[in-house]
């Protein structure tokens, strides 16, 4: 579980469907998860099976996107967790959120950087009890490789892929959007 929370921390470096706008439900802290609204978003689909892969592949990808400052959403599939234990899983995810903030700040410091002030405000973890968002992408219960999607500031899907193979596609898509936004200003 520690690796999952390390990944969750990595996701905060950045500050399902073809288009998402408005909100994507509520996170484990009870906050509405915004999608689109003028900011790129990276969505990671995970579960217990892909915890190690997330730690190994998502962290470098998210760190490389830190200058683009996308919003980050981690959707944790709880279909493989017995319903009786969903409350405990949500509690662990909430605790992991705070641990992740601490770990992320340490990662920035280790690299000689100051962590973004809005890091916690742009990072969301959604406990997907029924796995609906995962099913919408065709992910079976117990899938073993994390899936990542990038959405533009308008909420339209830019790219999607399975980690580690899809990493470069996601990085290019989010970076391109950031370069266009920078050129406009």
C-alpha positions in Angstrom: 0.0 0.0 0.0 2.9 2.4 0.6 3.8 2.3 -3.1 0.2 3.4 -3.9 0.5 6.3 -1.6 3.9 7.2 -3.0 2.2 7.3 -6.4 -0.6 9.4 -5.1 2.0 11.8 -3.9 3.6 11.8 -7.3 0.3 12.7 -8.8 0.3 15.9 -6.8 3.3 17.2 -8.6 0.9 18.3 -11.3 -0.9 20.5 -9.2 -13.7 8.6 -18.5 -15.0 9.3 -21.8 -13.9 11.4 -24.7 -14.9 14.7 -23.1 -15.4 15.6 -19.5 -16.4 19.0 -18.2 -17.9 20.2 -15.0 -17.3 17.7 -12.2 -16.4 14.1 -12.0 -18.1 13.3 -8.7 -16.6 13.6 -5.3 -13.2 12.6 -4.0 -12.5 10.9 -0.7 -12.3 14.2 1.1 -15.8 15.1 0.0 -14.7 17.7 -2.6 -16.2 18.0 -6.1 -13.7 16.9 -8.7 -13.5 19.5 -11.4 -12.8 18.4 -15.0 -12.0 20.8 -17.8 -12.7 24.3 -16.6 -9.6 25.8 -18.3 -7.0 23.4 -16.9 -5.5 20.2 -18.3 -6.3 17.1 -16.3 -4.4 13.8 -15.9 -6.5 10.9 -14.8 -4.9 7.6 -13.5 -7.0 4.5 -13.2 -5.6 2.2 -10.5 -6.3 -0.7 -8.2 -4.4 -2.9 -5.8 -3.0 -5.1 -8.6 -1.2 -2.2 -10.4 0.2 -0.6 -7.3 3.8 -1.5 -8.0 3.6 -0.4 -11.7 2.1 3.0 -10.6 5.1 3.6 -8.3 7.6 2.6 -11.0 6.1 4.3 -14.0 3.6 7.0 -13.0 5.9 8.9 -10.7 8.5 9.8 -13.4 5.7 10.7 -15.9 4.0 13.0 -13.4 7.2 14.6 -12.3 8.1 15.4 -15.9 4.7 17.2 -16.3 5.2 19.4 -13.2 5.7 22.6 -15.3 2.5 22.0 -17.2 0.7 22.0 -13.8 -2.3 19.9 -14.8 -5.0 18.9 -12.3 -4.6 15.2 -11.2 -7.2 12.7 -10.5 -6.5 9.1 -9.3 -9.5 6.8 -9.6 -9.1 3.8 -7.4 -11.1 0.8 -8.4 -12.6 -1.0 -5.4 -14.4 -3.7 -7.2 -11.8 -6.3 -6.0 -12.3 -5.1 -2.4 -15.2 -6.8 -0.6 -18.0 -4.3 0.1 -17.6 -4.8 3.8 -14.1 -3.3 3.6 -14.9 -0.3 1.4 -15.1 2.0 4.5 -11.7 0.8 5.6 -10.3 1.3 2.1 -11.6 4.8 1.9 -10.1 5.6 5.3 -6.7 4.3 4.1 -7.0 6.4 1.0 -7.8 9.6 3.1 -4.8 8.9 5.3 -2.7 8.3 2.2 -3.7 11.7 0.9 -2.0 13.5 3.8 1.0 11.1 3.7 1.3 11.8 0.0 1.4 15.6 0.5 4.2 15.1 2.9 6.1 12.8 0.6 5.6 15.1 -2.4 6.9 18.1 -0.6 10.0 16.0 0.3 10.4 15.0 -3.3 10.4 18.6 -4.4 12.8 19.5 -1.7 15.1 16.7 -2.7 15.2 18.1 -6.2 15.9 21.6 -5.0 12.4 22.9 -5.8 9.6 24.4 -3.8 6.3 22.5 -3.9 3.4 24.3 -5.6 1.3 26.2 -3.1 -1.9 24.7 -4.6 -0.7 21.1 -4.7 -3.3 19.7 -2.4 -6.1 21.7 -4.1 -5.4 20.3 -7.5 -5.1 16.7 -6.5 -8.0 14.4 -6.1 -8.5 10.7 -5.2 -11.8 9.1 -6.1 -12.7 5.7 -4.5 -14.7 4.1 -7.3 -16.7 1.6 -5.3 -18.5 0.0 -8.3 -15.6 0.5 -10.7 -17.9 2.4 -13.1 -15.3 4.6 -14.6 -12.9 1.7 -15.0 -15.6 -0.4 -16.7 -16.3 2.5 -19.0 -12.7 2.1 -20.3 -13.1 -1.6 -20.6 -10.9 -2.4 -17.6 -11.9 -5.8 -16.0 -11.9 -6.3 -12.3 -8.4 -7.0 -11.1 -6.6 -5.4 -14.1 -2.9 -5.4 -13.6 -1.6 -2.3 -15.5 -2.5 1.3 -14.7 -4.3 3.3 -17.4 -3.8 7.0 -17.8 -5.8 9.6 -19.7 -5.0 13.2 -20.5 -7.7 15.8 -21.0 -7.3 19.3 -22.3 -8.5 22.5 -20.6 -11.8 22.1 -22.5 -12.4 18.6 -21.0 -11.8 16.8 -24.3 -9.6 13.7 -24.2 -6.2 14.3 -25.7 -4.6 10.9 -25.2 -4.8 7.6 -23.3 -2.5 4.7 -22.7 -1.4 1.9 -20.5 1.7 2.5 -18.4 4.5 2.3 -19.0 4.0 2.2 -22.8 1.6 5.2 -23.0 3.7 7.5 -20.9 5.3 9.4 -23.8 2.0 9.9 -25.6 0.5 11.5 -22.4 3.6 13.7 -21.8 3.5 14.9 -25.4 -0.2 15.7 -25.3 -0.1 17.6 -22.0 3.1 19.4 -23.0 1.6 20.5 -26.3 -1.4 22.0 -24.6 0.9 23.8 -22.2 3.0 25.2 -25.1 -0.1 26.5 -26.9 -1.3 28.2 -23.7 2.1 29.8 -23.1 2.3 31.0 -26.7 -1.1 32.8 -26.3 0.1 34.8 -23.3 
